[in-house]
Amino acid sequence: RKEVEQDPGPFNVPEGATVAFNCTYSNSASQSFFWYRQDCRKEPKLLMSVYSSGNEDGRFTAQLNRASQYISLLIRDSKLSDSATYLCVVDANSGNTPLVFGKGTRLSVIA
Amino acid sequence: ETGVTQSPTHLIKTRGQQVTLRCSSQSGHNTVSWYQQALGQGPQFIFQYYREEENGRGNFPPRFSGLQFPNYSSELNVNALELDDSALYLCASSLGTGRETQYFGPGTRLLVL
């Protein structure tokens, strides 16, 4: 099992749609979880950290399920500007590698 | 903006050459991590420096080496370049272990011919 696996993309959705991304991780001892957003040919930028109790930031909601080793990101009322690649990031809880990035899921929001 | 800067922005080299990439971390951050991102892939961890010492390394050969300076800026050196080294090289700074939020620079796009 890969350390961090994400839904295969791309997701093509109309404006206003709700879209959900899933991510699974292999290390049950991982403690930190993040979603980053990466625009085409740009650097990744933190979208939100993921907390055990789940957290919401405007139209974005992140959930963590430790038992299933699963993280999700829900985007409501999609905007054209949400088009990007979304990277799931998990701490490896190992001395050598602090954070492990998934391959990313590409989202295209269409007018 | 994150305050993390990288230079150069783009670079073209040929196989066998050597390259040095530079990164200035965000003010107050003492940890710098380097990543390689190939097209269509997520960033792959190369190594991390904390207070001028390497304190973590991913699955990259020894020809990938680095330095961190007293002002916490950093260099990534790659010797004997191979075609597969063509990628976006990202530097990220953070405060502490590197397991917290990382702030990325804009990256250096390297093409090896």
Interface residues (C-beta under 8 A of the other chain):
Chain A: V4 Q31 S32 F34 K42 E43 P44 K45 L46 S49 L87 D91 G95 N96 T97 P98 L99 V100 F101 G102 K103 G104
Chain B: T2 S33 Y35 G40 Q41 G42 P43 Q44 F45 Q48 N55 G56 R57 G58 L90 T97 G98 R99 E100 T101 Q102 Y103 F104 G105 P106 G107
